[in-house]
Amino acid sequence: MAFQPFPNELGKRVYDEICGVCWGEWLKFQQQLINHYGLNLRDPKAKEFLIRNMEQFLFKPGQVGA
């Protein structure tokens, strides 16, 4: 990846372990979740939902990071 997506530990982990292609796949899936569930990104619960889904999508148990 060309940049750290968040200024926190999760952002650093994503930057260190995830390739740009995988990040792009997550962004597409994230948009599907936002549209399907009609998420309001100003709602903290919606952000928590996306973070949980991002962690599951990118860091599935048993998968090797890029």
MODELLER restraints for C-alpha pairs under 7 A, 6 or more apart:
rsr = mdl.restraints
at = mdl.atoms
rsr.add(forms.Gaussian(group=physical.xy_distance, feature=features.Distance(at['CA:1:A'], at['CA:15:A']), mean=6.00, stdev=0.5))
rsr.add(forms.Gaussian(group=physical.xy_distance, feature=features.Distance(at['CA:1:A'], at['CA:18:A']), mean=6.99, stdev=0.5))
rsr.add(forms.Gaussian(group=physical.xy_distance, feature=features.Distance(at['CA:1:A'], at['CA:19:A']), mean=5.40, stdev=0.5))
rsr.add(forms.Gaussian(group=physical.xy_distance, feature=features.Distance(at['CA:1:A'], at['CA:20:A']), mean=4.53, stdev=0.5))
rsr.add(forms.Gaussian(group=physical.xy_distance, feature=features.Distance(at['CA:3:A'], at['CA:15:A']), mean=6.66, stdev=0.5))
rsr.add(forms.Gaussian(group=physical.xy_distance, feature=features.Distance(at['CA:4:A'], at['CA:11:A']), mean=5.54, stdev=0.5))
rsr.add(forms.Gaussian(group=physical.xy_distance, feature=features.Distance(at['CA:4:A'], at['CA:12:A']), mean=5.99, stdev=0.5))
rsr.add(forms.Gaussian(group=physical.xy_distance, feature=features.Distance(at['CA:4:A'], at['CA:15:A']), mean=5.02, stdev=0.5))
rsr.add(forms.Gaussian(group=physical.xy_distance, feature=features.Distance(at['CA:5:A'], at['CA:11:A']), mean=5.31, stdev=0.5))
rsr.add(forms.Gaussian(group=physical.xy_distance, feature=features.Distance(at['CA:17:A'], at['CA:65:A']), mean=5.18, stdev=0.5))
rsr.add(forms.Gaussian(group=physical.xy_distance, feature=features.Distance(at['CA:17:A'], at['CA:66:A']), mean=5.55, stdev=0.5))
rsr.add(forms.Gaussian(group=physical.xy_distance, feature=features.Distance(at['CA:18:A'], at['CA:65:A']), mean=6.05, stdev=0.5))
rsr.add(forms.Gaussian(group=physical.xy_distance, feature=features.Distance(at['CA:18:A'], at['CA:66:A']), mean=5.14, stdev=0.5))
rsr.add(forms.Gaussian(group=physical.xy_distance, feature=features.Distance(at['CA:19:A'], at['CA:66:A']), mean=5.50, stdev=0.5))
rsr.add(forms.Gaussian(group=physical.xy_distance, feature=features.Distance(at['CA:26:A'], at['CA:54:A']), mean=6.98, stdev=0.5))
rsr.add(forms.Gaussian(group=physical.xy_distance, feature=features.Distance(at['CA:39:A'], at['CA:46:A']), mean=5.94, stdev=0.5))
rsr.add(forms.Gaussian(group=physical.xy_distance, feature=features.Distance(at['CA:40:A'], at['CA:46:A']), mean=6.40, stdev=0.5))
rsr.add(forms.Gaussian(group=physical.xy_distance, feature=features.Distance(at['CA:41:A'], at['CA:47:A']), mean=6.12, stdev=0.5))
